Amino acid sequence: MDTGLAGKVALVAASSRGIGYAIAAGLAGEGARLVLCARGAERLEAAAAEIRTATGAEVLAVAADLADPGGPRLVVEAGMARFGRIDVLVTNTGGPPPMSFSQVQEEQWLRTFETLFLSAERLIRLVLPGMTKARWGRVVALTSCACREPVPGIVLSNAVRISIHGLLKSLVLEYGESGVTFNAVLPGFTLTDRMKELLAVRSKSSGRSSQELAVEATQAIPLRRAANPDEVAAAVVFLCSHAASYITGVSLPVDGGRGGFVL
């Protein structure tokens, strides 16, 4: 299938590792030019070099903290200076620390809102004028299946990430005729550093090994295994493609059938 992404410019947030990296590599494999961003410059440059070598894509790496109010502007302006436009935006952030409601302090709520919601909102606000002018654009937010079915022990993520879905649905209503689509992908149990961190926390509290907990988690998944980041990336690449031109306002779980929802 021709995705129509050759020559497009894609900004992928938190793309130095994990699912973000897999998305960036997937888009580059379809011929897109990339703007990568993450906080750690060394790992980000290594990721950019790996993608260039594997795909031959033109890749710009911009080290920035998207939770900082000036971070999104820094990244978008660097991308615009290099490529002249941004056609595709994939918002993505690492998860907040796992904790229960009783452990959370008010400043952690504010920090989480800044990190998860405002970082995405600022990026969208910055790229949307160019997309609407071009009458073409793709915005895909990477969130979590916990937005549909909260997961114990990650109350910050459970409560705040869902606000991104409300934003996307609102943008669909406001910009429906603009040529820009707004969708979300909700990964389930995926083999990433974040998942290893969560398993380690649960292991400490339960006295069971991380491996035992991982095996138990897969038993609740009809496919009986965890996802790998490339499988989540494939869903994002599709939603960014020309083939998905009539799909907007969708929250797509990539969870191996774990969510027990009819609709």
N, C-alpha and C positions, 0 to 999 in steps of 0.2 A: 504494500500500500504506500502510495506517495503521500507523505504527511504534509507536504507543502511548507516545511519548516526550513528548507535550504535557504540560506542567506538571511533568515530572520535573526533578530537580536534578542536573546533571552537573559534576563537577570534572575539568578537563582540565589536565594538567601540561605545562609548557613550551609554552604556547599563544600566545605573542606573534607567532610567525611559522612558516613552513614547514608541515609536516604537522600539528603540534599546532594551529596556527591553523585549518587547513582542517577538522580534526575538530570543533573548537569551533563553527565556522560551520555545519558540517553538522548538528550536534545542535541548534543554535539554529534552523536552518531547519525542524526537525521540532517546534518548540515547546518545547524544553527551556530551562530557566533555567540559567545558567552561573556557575561559579566558575573564573576563569582565574588561572593563576599563572606567573610567570617571574621571573628575577632583575632585569631592566631595567624599572624602573617606567614610564619615559616610553614606551617601545615597547609595553609591556603595556597602558597606558591607551589608546594610540592603537588597538590591536587591539580592545579592548573597545568603543570608540566606533564603530569600523567595523562591528562585528557588530550593535551596537544599531541603527545606522542602516539596515543592510541587512535585518535580520530583525524588528526590534521587540522582541527578546528582552530579558529582565532579566539583566544581566551584572554580576557583581562581580569586580573585578580586585584581586589580592593579590600584591604584590611580595615574593618570598621566594626564598632559595636552598635548594632541597630537599636539597642535599648536606649542609647544616648540620643536625645532629640535631634542632634545634628548628623547622626550616623547615616540615616536613609538618604538625606540630601547629598552627603559626600559620595555615596555609592552611585546614585542616579546621575549626578553631575559628571562623575568620572566616566560612566558608561556613555553618556550623551557626547562628551568631548571626544571619545574614541570612535564611536560608531554613528553618532548623529540621531539615534532613535532607540527606543526600547519597544519591541513588539510583544514580548512575552514576559510576564512577571510571575515568579513562583515564590510566594511568601512561606517562610519556614523559620522556626526557632527551636532551640533546645528547650527541653522541659524544665520547669522550676523544680526545686528540691522536693523529694517526696516527704510528706508529713501529714498528720491528721489535723482536723480543725482546731483541736485544743492546743496544738503547738504553734499555730500561725499567729504572728503579730501583725498589726495593722499595716505597718510599713512594708511587709512582705506582700500583702494584697496589692498595694500601690506599685511596687516594683514589678510584680507579675503582670499587672495590667499594662504597664509601660513596655515590658519585654514581649509579651504575647500579642496584645491587641494593638497598641499604638505603633509598634514597629511596622506591623502590616498596614495599618491605616495610613501611615506617613508614606510608605512606599507606593501604595495605590494612588494616593493623592498626587504624588509627584509624576507618575508615569501616565496617568489617565488622560491629561490634556493632549499629549502626543498621540495616544491611541485613538482618541475620538476624532482628532484631526485627520488621521490616516484612514479612519473608518474601518479599522481592523485592530484587534488586540485580544490577548488571552491573559486572564488573571486566574491563577490556581493557588488556593491556600492549602498548605499541608497542615492538617490539624491532628485529630486522633479519634479512634472509635470510642474513647471515653466521653466524647461529646454526646454520644447517643446513649451510652450505658456506662455511667460513672464507675471508675475503678477504685477500690479501697486504697487509702493511703496516699493519694495524690490530689487532695482537695483543691489545691491552687490551680492545677491544670484542669481538673473537672469543671470548676466554676467559671474560669476566665476564657478558656479556649472557645467555648460555645458562642461567645460574643462575636467572634469572627464570622460565624455563620449568619448571624443577624445582619451584620454589615453587608455581606455578599448578597443576601436576598434583597436588601434595600437597594443596593447598586443595580441589581437586575431590573428592578422596577423603574429606577431613575434613568438608566442608560440602556434600556432595552433596544432602542433603535440606533444605537451608536456604532454597531459592528464589533463591540467588545463583549466577550463572554466572561462570566464570573462563576467559578466552580470551586469545590473543595474535594480533597481526597483525604480519607480517614484511615490511616494504617491501623491494623490490629497488632497482634503479637509478631514483631519483626526483629530479626537478629541484628541489633545495633548496640552501640556502647550504652545508650540510654536504657535499653532493656536489661543489659547486664547490671547496670547500676540499680535498677528497681528490684531485680532478683536478689542482689546482694543485701539490700535493705530488708526485704521480706525474709531472707535467710537468717539474718541476725535476729529478727523479732520472733521467728517461728522455731528456730533451732534446727531447721531442715536445710539441706544443701541446696545451692542454686540450681544444680543439675536436676535434682529431684523436683523442685518447684517448676522448672521449665518443662519437664516431661508431663507433669500434672496439668500444666496450662494447655499443652497441645491436645490433651484428651478431651477438652471442651471445644475443640475446633474440628468441624466435620472433615477437613482435609488431613487432620492428625499431624500437622507440622507447623512450624513457624514460617512466616514469609521471609524471603531474602529481600534486601533493598531494591534489587533490580525489578522485582515483581511490582512493587509499589511505584517505582519510576515509570514502568510501562503504562500504568493508568494515567499518570500525569502527562506523559508525552502524547498519549491519545487525545486528552482533553485540550492540549495545546495545538492540535493538528487541524487542518482544513476539514477533515472528516467529522470533527465534532462541532461544526459551525452552528448546528441547531440545538446544541446542548448548553444550557445556561441555568444557573440557580440550583445545580445538582450537588448533593453531598454524597460522594461515592465511597462506601466502605470497601477496603481491601483487607479483608479479615478472614479469608478462608471459610466463610459461612458461619463465623462465630456468633454474629448478632442474630438473635432469634426473632427477627421482625418480618412480617409479611410484606410491608411496604416501607 
